């Protein structure tokens, strides 16, 4: 069955005005971070600020007994993802495919 991709997909009642769309969608170029932004729980405003003095608290754990580092993609994976051991070392299932 042939599909006409040039045919209009919405009826007149489904379309919204540009003003309604602009009110509904926030301006992404404003540089202001929304206070309720779930992706930014620390409320750090990143737009144009100098972050050179910001310290990050990161806990780095050593490799666990049931983990390995793939020699192809260098990701730390669980032993259940181990595909084979090559001459260079362990390879994950994704790299072996």
N, C-alpha and C positions, 0 to 999 in steps of 0.2 A: 504494500500500500504506500503510495506517494504522500509525502507531507509537504505542505506549502509553508516554508519557514518565514516567508515574507508577510503572511497574513497576520492581522492584528490579533493579539492573544487576550486582550482585556476588553471588556465592554466599557461604555462611557461611564457607567455608574461605579465601576471598579477603580477608575483612575482618580488620583488625588492631585490637588494643586501643588505647585512647587512650594508655596508658602507653608502648606501643611506638612510637607516632607521636611522642610528646613526646621520647623518647630519641633518635629519629632526626633530628628537626628542631630546629635550635638556636633558642634564645629570641631573637627579633629585638628585643625591648624591653629587653634587658639593658644595652645601651649599650657592650658590650665588643666590640671589633673583633678578629676572628680573625687570628692572626699569619700564617696561610697564605692569607689572602684575596688572590685574584688581582686584584681590582678596586682594591686599596689597596696597591700595591707598596712604598710608603714607610713603611708601618706607622704612619700618622698616625691617632690616635684622635680622632674628630670629635664624639663624644657629649658635649655640654655644655662643651667646652673653648673658651677664648678664643684665637682665631686672629688677633688683631689684629697681633701682632708677627711673623707668619710671612711671609717673603719668597718670592715665586714667581719662578723663573727661566724667562722665556718669550722665545723668539727670534721677533721679528716680521719677516717677509720682505716686501719691497715686491712689488707685483704683477709677475708674470713676463711675458715677451713673449707667451706663448701663453695668457694668462688674461684674463678680463674680469670686471667686477662687474655683476651683473644689477640693473637699475634698479627692478625690482618686488620681489624678495626680498632684495636686497643681499648675496647670496652670491657669493663669488669662484669662478668656474667656468673650466674648460678651454674653449678656442675651439671644440672639437668640440660643445659644448653650446649654442652660439649659434644662436638660432632666427631672429631678425630684429633689425633696428635700428629702433627707433621714433623718434618726434620727441624723446623724452626721452633715449634712449640704447639700449644693447644690452639685449636680453631673452633669458633662457634658454628652453630648450625646454619645461620644466615650467610656467613662467609663461605661455608663449604658448599652451599647450594649453587 
